[in-house]
Amino acid sequence: MPSSSPRSPSSALAPNAVIGIVGGGQLGRMSAVAAAKLGFRAHILTQDAEGPAAQVAHQVTLGAYDDHKALEAFARAVDVVTFEFENISADALDCLAQHCPVRPSGAILRISQDRLAEKTFLAEADIPLAPWMAVTDTVSLHAAAETLGYPFILKTTRNGYDGKGQVRVYEASQLEDAFASLAPHPLVAEGMVDFACEISVMVARGTDGTTRCFAPGLNYHREGILDLTLAPAPVQEETAQRAQTLATAIAEKLDLIGIMGVEMFIDRAGNLLVNEIAPRPHNSGHWTMDACPADQFDMHIRAVAGLPLPPALRHSDAVMKNLVGPDDMALWPDIIATPGHIPHLYGKTEAHVGRKMGHVNILFPYGSLPGALGVQDALGPLADKAGTQD
């Protein structure tokens, strides 16, 4: 396991250096914009010449993420590499690392993109988790059901996001069908938590070992997709501090360079249980784009470029509302006309059901985040489409 102790600072990239970003989606887009603000040039590796990141990048390499010829050409054209999503090959990052620094590392990607590896790492690091068991076959499936009890959740170890790749199992008669419906195997079985809420912490770590944590945000979901984030999360200060301490500990144990989202459950007894990690900018951190002097994308680019990390301050409280699919985008004329709505669109041409098209931030004076009714009032035309917790 990589050392968690701070290292001597490495040389910071000079202005006009090239930040290579693997992935052409909205997180790559917003990272590229942050890079430009800091005087860097963004070079995107993507398979979509018209994708969100390609629209704002200085340069684009079109190629598959497992095409070693494209990877080598890309790596030779940039000064450092980062990535915007986990569903890429860690072997590809290893290939890139032969030519330039890769931040976060392929080793971290391997952990984060496999639920079994992720839970094993966190458990060995004494990070609190919900009860879980590996499921490799029908024997271990029945053992997990007996140990965890019903209902429990059966999940794929890879490629699960926005509620995909998982089945809730309520009784023994569902076991075999649930196991057969998910692939590839092995799977992970997770016990149910006496759930109170979900929060997430964005933690950044620089090349010198400096860590910065933004205030935890409270997350609400609709149909498995993040719907709303309220920042700061309306939880006890001691709970918020414990969440930031946990996120920092994980970043240090991983030897992270860059930013990472750490999702956590709070149960009704007040316990914090880490759900998953995402070593990249994260949807639940988008509120920082308008509520903080240095947002999550700025922190990420600073970290991967070897620049000093400023404090993770906020000057305002915030609500972030995702714009998902054709229903939300049909409200765009009303959204853009609503005072106080700060819109961010991602440049996607087709609003498919369940597809994140953009988000809206709404700011409140520091320390004055309203309650549920006030949030609904501030959402305006989006009010009746928000606030559902799965």
N, C-alpha and C positions, 0 to 999 in steps of 0.2 A: 504494500500500500504506500502511495506517495507520502513523503514527509509533510507534516502539518506546520512545521516551523517556518517563520518568515525567512525569505532569502534576500540577498543584496539586490537592490533595484537593477533591472536590466536597462539598457539604453532605450530611451523613449524614441518613437518614430518622429521624424521631422515633418513639418508641414509639406503637403503634396505627396507624402508616402501613400501607398496603395493598400487599402484594406480589402482583402478577398473575402467574399461572403458566399458560402455554399447554400444555395436555395434562393428561389425567386419570388417568394410570397410576401405577405404584408409585413412580417417581422423583418425580412431583408430590406424591404422598402424603407421602413422607418429607421433601421440601422444605417442605411446608406445616407439618408437625410441628416442623421446625427453626425456621421462621418464628415459630410460636407461642411456642416457648421463648425467643426473643429479643424477645418483646413485640409482634410484628407480626401482622397479619391476612392470611390467604391467600385470594385470590380466584381460582378456577379457571375457565378457559375449556375446555370439554370438550363432547363429544357424548353422553356417558354419565352420566346423572344418578346412577347407582348405582356408578360406577367407584371405584377405590381412592382417588384424591385427593378426589373429591367427598364421601366419607364423613367426612373430617376437616377440611374447609375451612370458613372463616367464611362464604364466599359462593360461589355457582356461577353462571356464565353458560353456558347451553346454546346451542351454535351451531357451525356448521361453521367450520373454520379458514380458509376462503376467503370467508366471508360478511362483506362489508365493513361491513354495518350492525351485525352482532354484534360485530365487531372494534372498531368505533368506540365502541359502548356500553361494552364491556369496558375499553378504554383510558381512557375518561373516568372510570371508577370506581376506578382504581388509581393508585398513585404511581410504580411502576416495573414493568417486565415482564421475565420470564425464560421459559424453555421447558424442557421435560423430555425432549424427543425431537426428532430431526432431520427426521423425515418430515412436515414442515409446509412451507408455502410461505414462502420468504424475502420474497416480495412482501407477505405478511400482516404480517410483522414491520416492513416499511417503512411499512405503513399504521398500525400501532400506534405507530411512532416519531414520527409526526406529532403525537402527543398526549402522550407521556411517554417517558422513557428506556427503551431496550430493551437488556438486558444478559444474555448476549453479543449482539453486533450482528447484523443481518441479513447484513452482509458476511461475517462469520465463518461463519454458517450456510450461506451459498452455497458456501463452500469445503468445509466438512466434509460436506455432504450429496451431493457429487458426487466420486466417486473420481478422475476425471480432473483436476478442478480442484484437489483436495487434493494429488495427487501432483505436479502442476505447481508449486503453491505451495511445497511442501516441497523439491522439487528446486532451485527458484530460490533458496531460503533456505539451500542447502548442507546440508540435513538428510540423513543417510544413509538410503537406501531399498534395498529389494530391486530387482533389475532389472525394468523394466516397459516396456510400450509401449502406445500407444493403438491400438485396433482399430476402424476405421470401416467397413470393407468386407472382402470375402474376400481382396482383394489384400494389405491390411495384416495380415489374419489369418495368411496364409501367411508373410509377412515376419516377423511376431512369432514364429511357430513356428521358423523358421530361425534367428533371432537368439537366442531364449531357450533353444531346445532342449526336448526332451521329458523328463519331463512338465512341463507348466506349467498355471497356473490362469487360466481365463477368467472375468471377473467383470462384472456390470452396474455401471454408474457410479452408480446411485441405488437406494435402497430395499433394499439388501442388509443383512441382519443375521442373527445366530444361524445362520450357515452357508448362508443362502438366497442366491439370485441368483449362484451360481457353479458352475462345472463344471471338474473336473480332466481335462485332455486328455493322454492317454498316447501317442497315435500319430496319424499323418497321416489315417488313415481316419475319425477322430472329429471332425476340424476343422469340416466343414460342418454336421454335426448339432449340435455344441456352439454354434456361432455362431447357428444358427437357433433354438435352444432358449432363448436369453437375450434379453431385451428390457427397455427400449428400447436401441437402438444410439445412440452408439458404446459399445464395451466397453473394458475394460482387461485386458491380458494381463500376468500376473506370473510371473517366473521363480521356480523353486524355490530355497529357501535350504537350506544345510547346517545344518538346524535343530537347536538344542540345547534351547531353551525359549522361552516367551513371558513377558514381564513387562509390567506397566503401572504408570504413574506418574500420580497425581492431583496436578495443579498448580492452585493458585488464584492469582488476581491481582486486586488491589483497584483502586479508582478512582484511587489515588495512585501506582500502578505497583508497589506492594509485591507480591512473589511468595512463595508458600509451597508447598513440595513435601512430600507425604507419602512415607514409605519405599516403594520399589517393592514390588509384590506379584508372586508367581509364579503364573501361571494354568494350570490344567488344564481341558481341554474334553472333553465327551462328546457325540458326534453333532452337532458344530458349535455347541453351547451351552456357555457357561461353567459349569463344574461346581464347581471348587475354586479358591480363592485363598489362598495362604500368605503371610503378612506377618510380618516382612520377607522378601523373596525371598532364598533361600539362595544368593546370588551374592557374588563378591568385592566388597569395599567400594569399590574403584576403579570397578568396573562400575556399582554402584548410584549413585555420585556422577555418573558420566558420564550415566546415564539421567536423573537429576534436572536436570543442566545442559542436556541436550537439550530436556526438557519445558519448562524455563524459557525457553529461547531461542525455542521455538515460541510460547509464550504472549505473549512480548514482541513478536515480529514480527507477531502477529495483533492486538495491542493488546487482548487479552482482558480483559474484566471478568466475573468469575464463576469457575467451576471447569471443568476440562477433564481428561478421561482421555486419556492418550497410550499406545497399545499399541505394544510393540516386540518384535522378535525378537532373540534372541542366537544367533549361529551358533557352530559348534564351534571357530572360531578366536577367539571372544570379541568379535566385532564386534557393535555395536548397530545395528539397522536398524528405523526407524520403520515401523509397519504402517498405523495410522490414528489419527485424532484424533476425539474426541467432546466438543464444548464444552457439557458438562452433567455432573451427577453420573453415575456409571458403576457398573455392577454389580460390577466388580472393586475398587471402593472401599468396598464395604459393610462390610468388616472394621473400618473406622475408627469405626463407630457404637458399638462397645463397647470398642475398644482405645485410643481417643484422647480427651483432654479436649474437643477441638473436632473433630467429625467432618467428612466431606466436605460434608454438607448444611449444617451450621453455617457452614463456610467459604464455601459458595456464597451463602447468604443474606446473610452479612456483606458479601461483595464487592458483590453487586448493590444492597444497601442503602447502600453507601458507608461502612460501619463499618470500623474497623481490623481487620486480620487478625492473629490470634494465631499463634505458632509452630505448625507442624504436628507436634506431639509425639505420641508414643505411650507409654503406660505399661505396655503388655503386647504380647506377640506374639499372633498370631491366625491361626485358620483359618476361612474363610468357605465354607460349603457351600450351594449353591443347592438349593431344593426345587422340583422340576420335575414337572409332570404328575400323573396319578393314582397312579402307582407310589410316588412319594415321599410324597404326601399320605396314602396308605394307612398309612404309618408314623407319622403324626402322634401317636397316643396314646403310642407308645414314645419318640418324640423329646421330647415335652413332659415325659416322666417321667425323662429321662436327666439326671443331675446334670452341671452344667457347660455344658449346651446353652442358648444364649441365642437364643430363637426370635423371628423377625420374619415375621408373615404380612401379606399385602397386601390382604386383604378381597375377593379374587376368588371368585365363586360357583361357577364351573365349572372343574374341573381337566382341561383338554384336554391331550393328548399334546404335549409340547414347550413347554408354557406355564409360565412362572415364577410360582410361587404364593407364594413366600417364600424366606427363607434362614435359616440357623442360623450363629451365630458361636460359636467356642470359643476361650477365652483361655488363655494360658500366661504364666508370669512372664517379664518382659523379658529377652531374650537366651537364652531356653530353648525356642525352637521345636523340636519333636522331628523326627526323621527320618520316613521313610515309614511304618515300622511303628508308631511312636508316634502319627502322625496317624490311621492306620486304627483304632487302638485307641480314640482319643479320639472318633472319629465314632460309635462304638457301633452303633445299629441302621442307620445310614447307611453303614457301612464297606464293605459289598460293592457299593455303588452309587457309589463315588467313586474318583477317581484315574486315570481314563483320559485319556491325551493323544492328541488327534487329530493 
